[in-house]
Amino acid sequence: MATPPPAPHLLARAKRLLDDGCSYAEAERTVGVSRKTLARRFPGMGMPKGTWWPNQLRTIR
């Protein structure tokens, strides 16, 4: 039996998080929607694989 699709308000919140630069993993923990679903719904968003977030912070300064 397939799981039901995530509620639209959860997807909207996940999209806002991803737009702000969160990783798929962080959006998954915050919203409760799987990384796989988020990556499928919003491809190319989130931090690139293998990115070490402290290096990202250094580029902001």
N, C-alpha and C positions, 0 to 999 in steps of 0.2 A: 504494500500500500504506500503510495507516494505521500510525502508530507505536503501540507498546504503551503501555498506561497506566503511569504512574509507580508505583514500588514503594510499598507502604503505609508503610514506615519513612521514606521520603523525604517523603511527604505529611504524616506526623505531625511530622517535624522542621520542615517549612515552616509548619505550623499553629502550632507553638510560637513560631517567629520572628515570625509575624504577630500572635499574641497579645501578644507583647512590644513591638509597635509598629513592627516593621520594615516597610519598603515592599515591594511586590511585587518590585521590581527587586533589592533586597538579598536577599530570600529566593531569588530566581532565581539570583543569583550564588553564594550559599552552598550551596544544595541541588542546583542543576542541573536544575530543573524550570522550564519556560517561564512567563513572567508571565501569558500568556493562560490557561494551564492553572490556575495558582494563582488567578487572578481568577474563573475559572469555578467552581472547587471551593470557594473561600472568598470569596464576594462580600461587598463592604462592609468588608473588612479592609484592613490596611495604611494607609499615610499617604494622605490625600486628594490627588487630582491637583492639582498646582500648589502644594503645600505646600513651603515653604522650611524645611528641617529646623532651621537655627539659631533660627528664631522659635519652634519647638516647644520647644527647650531653654530659651529664656528664660521660657516659661510655667511651667516646673518649679520655678524658684527661688522 
